[in-house]
Amino acid sequence: MAQEYDLVILGGGTGGYVAAIRASQLGLKTAIVEKGKLGGTCLHNGCIPSKALLRSAEVFATAKNGADFGVITGNVSLDFGKVQERKIKIIDQLHKGVQHLMKQGKIDVYEGLGRILGPSIFSPMPGTISVEMNNGNENEMLLPKNVIVATGSRPRSLPGLEIDGEYVMSSDEALQLQTIPSSIVIVGGGVIGIEWASMMSDFGVDVTVIEYADRILPTEDKEISKEMQRLMKKKGIKLVTSAKVLPETLIKESGIAISAEVKGDLKEFKAEKLLISVGRQANTEGIGLDNTEIQVDKGFIITNEFFQTKESHIYAIGDVIGGLQLAHVASHEGIVAVEHIAGKKPSPFDYNLVSRCIYSNPEISSVGMTEEQAKEKGHKVKAGKFSFRAIGKALVFGESDGFVKIVADEETDDILGVHMIGPHVTDMISEAGLAMVLDATPWEIAHTIHPHPSLSEAIGEAALAVDGKAIHS
């Protein structure tokens, strides 16, 4: 017998389950259809496991340098099996937490593959959901008034560089490694590629990064990108930019060899493993979009500012609509979509207020426009920058590389963007995010009293530096 719901969500990842919780809070009878595990990519194959490995790599690197802190550790070794055990323990704990939240919210969870059906005897509009259950039972039929598509994304590969899991990997396969390779070539110097380069280097792996653009992290502020390039080279990571990988040259035999065109020259690179990190593609296949009038562009579902598709009762959020493919973005998109469904008249999502983080060593975080973007948009820009080298807490940590940079409009004094590279900056960016939401000026940040000693003092000093008033520079 078909089950009726106010809302059915296809996908139980971060965006999907957060949307379900908000719907439950608003009194909507809600169900999630998830073919894998609740928590989705972020919990099981992305954010959480990669950050668990990054933390282990950071501890390992710190332990090897213990003598710098007066701590003589002797021969430091790595038990990668224990590293993976710790990762799994964290995932399991969080997974149980999400399951508890579903029960607490009285949200029904269907474990299987959901497909949107076209108009039928059940409904004059497309939107009935057929669920092919994982347990092999007869398909379930769900009759929702509204649908949210939150099916996420998967790693993209390059034509000719097919993932085999042994020599050629995406981040999915790399997260399951049972042993650390001696060397690795990473194709792609974006966020995921740089996080993996940092992690592998801290684990003692010989790392080479090949990037098509003329610099790593091409979407970040140029000064941030330049500083990260300097610090990665300092760690012994080889960075090759303006390089076009040639898939047809790949050789797999007790490792990999591959060539790339680098500024007109042909260069060969060899390593034990090859990691492909060239972005992610939306999971839109096999979910019944062809039974609807939903429009797709370059593989991503098109929506309006409230995440409605061309079928007004069907919404889409998260990686499947492209844009900023971040877990916290998917969550907030889900909340906006649900509140719109419930008639709460939410404000449209302002992507300029989204904080972006790279969990490498050192970390990077940013919100708003880069200096280059601000100039391109016609702003007369003023900027302030302050180094962590002058921050006592950074010296205490033994991590004084990096800086905080604040970009402001010279005429209005509005903050246009904040960019950080250095210790624990992913935990510091929310102050800048709040400043952007409140339309603050550098003066207001500068007159927020930052405790001493703390890393956050760099934000206050950078705000002063915007008008040439930094105290400790």
N, C-alpha and C positions, 0 to 999 in steps of 0.2 A: 504493500500500500504506500502511495506517495506521501512524503512528509512535507508539510507546509512551513515556511519560514518567512520572517520579515527580511532576512538577509542571509545569503550564503556566500562565503568567501572561498575562492579557489586559491589555495596556498596558505600554509600555516607558518610562514617565515615571520621575521620581525614585523614587517608591515601588516601581514595578515592577522597574526594573533593580537597585536595591539589594536587593530581596527575592531576585532571581535570583542575585546574587553570593553572598548568604548561603546560599542553597540549594546552590549549587555547592560552597561551603566545607564543607558538611555531607554532601557526597557524593550529593546528589540529582540525578538526570538531569533537566535543566530546559530549558524552552523559553519564549521570549517571543513573543507575537503583537502586532505594532504596525502600525497602518494608516498612521501618519505617519512621524516620525523618532524614533529612540531619543533619550531625554532628555525627550520630551514637552513639555507646556506650559511647565514651569519653564525649560527650556533654550532653547526656540525662541520662545515667545510670552508669557513671564512674567518670572520672577525675574531671569534673566541679561540679556536684552536691555533690560529696563526699568532695571536698575541700571547698565548700560553708558551709557544715555542720561542717567540721573541724574548719573553721574560727569562726563560731558562738560558738562552744565549747570552743575555745581558749579565746574569748572575755568573755564568761561566767566565766571561771576559773580565768581570770585576774580580773574581776570585784569583784569576791568573795574575792580576795586578795588585794583589793584596798587600805586597810589600810596600807599595806607595803609601798605604795607610798605616804602616807599622804592623800589619797582620801577616805573619810568615806562615803561609799555607803549605809549603813544600810542593810536592808534585801534584798538581791539580789535574784530574782526569774527568772525562765525560762518560756517564752511563746513559746513552741515548734511549735505551729501553725504559729507564725510569722517567726520562723527559716525556716520552709518549704516554706512559702510565698517568703522569700528573695531568697532562692535557685531557686525557679521556675522563679522568675523575672530575675535572672542572666542567666538562661538557655534560656529563651525566647529572651532576648536581643541578645545573641550570635547566636541563631538560625536564627533570622532575618538577622544578619550580614552575615551568610553563604548563605542564600537565595539571598541576594543582590549580593554577589560575583559571584554566578552562573549566575545571570542576566547580570552582568557587563561583564563577560567572554563569554556571549552568549553560555552557556553550557545548553543543553537540559536535563531536569530532568524527568524521568519516575517513577511515584510512583506505585510500584508494585514489584512482585517477578520475578526476571530474571533467566532464565535457558539457559544453553549452549546446542544448538542442534548439532547433528552429521552431517556428510556430507549430503547434500540435493541438490535439484534443485537450491537453492539459492547460495550454495558455495560447492566446492569440498572438503573443509576442515571443520572440526568442528569449530564452533565459531559464527554461527548465534544465536542471542539472542531472545528468546521468552519471552515477559513480560506479566505476568498475572496481569492486572491492579487492584489496590485496589478499584477503583470505580465501578468495575463490568463490565466495558466496554469490548468490544472484545479485545483479546490479541493483543499486538503490536509486530511487527516483526522488528528487527534491524539487519542491515547487516554491521558489522564492519570489517575493515581491521585488527584491533588488539583489544584484550580484556585484561583488567586487573581485576583479581579477588581480591576484597578487602572486603570480606564478614565478617571479624572480628571474634569475639569469644563470648562465653557466659560462665557464671560461671559453674565450674565443681562441681559435688556432689560426695558423696561416696556411693557405693552400700549399700542399706538398710537405707540410710539417705535421704529419698526423701523430696524435698522441698514442704512444704504445705502452706507457706506464713503466717501462724498463729503462730505456735510454732517453726518450722524449716525454716530458711530463708537463701537465698544467699544475696550477697550485693545488688542485684536488689530489692528484697523485703524490705531489711533494709532501703534503701533510701526512701521508701514510707511510713515509719512508721508515724503514726499520733500522737502517744504518746511515750514517752521514757520509756522503761521497767525499773524495779527496779534492775534487774540483768540479766546477759547474759553470756553464755558460748560460746567462739569462738573456733572452731576447725580449727587450722592452724595458725602458728605463722610466716608466711611470710609477704610480704609487705602489702597486703590488710588486713590481720588479725591484724597486729600491728597498722595500721592506724585506724581501727575500734575500737580496744582496747583503744587507746589513746583518740579518740573522745568520746566514751561512758564513759570512766573514767572522762573526763573533764566535761561531762554533769551530773556527779554524780551517774553513774550506777556502781553497784558492778560487776566487770569484772574478768572472769577466761579465760585464754588462754591455750589450750591444743595443744602441738606441738609434732609431731612424731620424729623429729630429736633431737639431744642432746642439741640444743640451738635454741633460736628464731633467725630469720633472718639468716638462715644457709648459704646463698649465700654472705653475707656481710663479711668484714674483721672481724676476731675473736674479736679484741679489740673493734670494733664498737658494735658488738653483745653483748659483755659482758657489755659495758657501758649502752646500752639501757636496758638490763635486769635489771641492778641496778636501773636505773631511773624509770622504770615502777613499780618495786617493791616499790620504794619510794613513788609512787603515789597511792599505795594500790592495784595495779593490781596483781592478783595471776597468776603466770606462772608455767605451768607444762610441763616439757620437757621429752624426751624419753618415750612418752606415745602413746599407740596404742588404739584409740577409738574403742569400740565394738558396732557397729550399732544395733545389735540384742537386746541390753539391753535398747534401747531407750523407755522411757515411757512418754506419753503426756497426762497430766491431770492437768489442772490449772497451767501449766508450763511444764518444761521438767526435766527428770532425765536420766542420761546416765553414763555408766561405761567405764573405760579405764584401760588397763594394764600399770602400771607405774613401770618400773624397777623390774618386777616380781610380783608386788603386784596389787590387784584389788581395784580400788578406784571409788567411785560414786560421780557424780557432779550434782548439782541441780541449776536451774535458771528459770527465767520467759521465756527466749527466747534462742534459739540455732542458732548461725550463722555459716554456713559452708563456710570456706575460704581456699580451697585447690587447687587453680589454676583455669585456664580457658581452655576450649576446643574449637577447631576451628569450625566455621560454614561452613562445607563442604557438608552437606546433602542437597539434593533437588535442587542443582544448575546445574545439568547436567554433572558433572565430569565423570560419567559413559559413556557418549557419546564421550569421548575423550581418548587420551592415557596419560593424566596427571597422574603422580604417586603421591601416598599419603603414608606417613610413620607415623604410630602412630597418625593418624588423621590429620596430617599437610601436606600441599602441598609441594612437592619438587621442588626447583628452582635452577638455576645457580646463579652466582654472579651478574647478571644483572636482576634477578628475572623472567627469562623466564622458563616456564615449559617445559615438553617434547614436547608439541605443541609450536613451536617457536614463533607463533604469539599470544599466550596466556600467559600472565604474572600473577604473584600473589604476593601480598605484605601484610604487616601487620600481625595481630595476626593469620591469616589463614595459615601462613607459619611457625609459632612457633618462637623459638629464644627469643629475648628480646621483650616481648609483651607490648610495650610502644607506646603512641600516636606519640611522636616525631620521633620514629624509623619508624613507618608506613609512616609518611609524607616524610621522606628522602628516604625511599625505593621507594615510589611512584614517586618522582622526578627523581631518577636514572632510574627507569623503563621507564618513559616517554621520558627522554633524549636518552635512548638507542633506543626506538622505532623511535625517530626522527633522528637517526643517528648522535647524538652529541658526541658519544664516552665518556660517563662519566666514572669516576674512580670507581672501585668497592667499595662497602660500607665497611668501617672498623669499626666493632662493638666494638673494643677496645677503640674507641674514643667517645662512647656514654655515656653521663652523665645519672646517675640513681638517682632517688629521692624518698624518703619516707616522706610523709607530716604529720607525727605524731608530737607530742609535747613532747620532742624536735624533730626537723627534722633531717633527715639523707640524705646525698648525697655522690656520689662517681663516679669516672671515672677510667678506666684502671683496672689493676690487684690488687687483695688483696696481702698482704705480703705472705700469704700461697701459693697462685697461682704462684707468682713470683719465690718462692723457688722451687716449683714443676717443673717449666719450666727451672730450672738450673741457675737462676740468683743468683749472689752473692749480697745480699740485704743490703742496709743501709736505715734506716728510721728515720724521725724526727717527733716529736709530740709536739703540743703546746696547752695548756688548755685555754679555754675561761675565766677561773677564773682570769687570769692576763690581760684580755682585758677590758679597761675602758668602752667601749660602751656596752659590755655584762653586766657589773655591773649596768650601767645606766638603761638598759632594765629590770634588775632583772632576767636575764636568763643567768647564768654563768656556767651551767653544760655543759659538752662536750668538744670536742677538734678537732683539725685538724691534720691529719696524712698524711705525704708524704712518699711514698716508691720509692726508686731510685736504680739504678744499681751501685754498688760500683766501678766497673771497667770503665764503660762508662760515668757515671754520668747522664744517661738518666732517666727521670721521668717515672716510671712504673705504678704508680697509686696514686690517691689522695682520701682520705676518711675523711668525716666530720660528726660530730654529734653535734648539738647545735642550737642556735637561727638563723633562717633565712638562713641556709646553702644551701637550695635549690636555693636561689637567688645568692649564692656565687660560686657555682660549675663551672659556665661557665668560670671563669678565669682559673681554672685548666684544663677544657676541651680545651681551646685555647692553653694553655701551651703544652698539649699533641699533638695537631694538629701541632704546630710549633716545636715539638721535643725539647722543652726547658729543661733546667737543673734547679735544685734547686737554683743555684747561680743566674740565670736570674730572677726567681720569687723573690728571696730575694732582688734583686737590682731594682725591680719594686717598686716605692715609694707608699706605701699604706697610705691613709689619716688617720690622727688621730683627734678625736677618731672615729674609725670605726671597725666593726666586721672583715673586711677583713685583718686587721693587723695580725690576727691569722694565715693567710695563709703565709704572709711574715716571721713571726717568726718560723712557722713549717719548712719552706724552709731553714732558717738559722740553725734550730735544726738538720737537716739532717747531717750537718758537725760539730755539737756541738758548734754552734756560736750564738744560740738564745740570744737575749739581755735581755729579761724580765723574764727569768726563773732562 
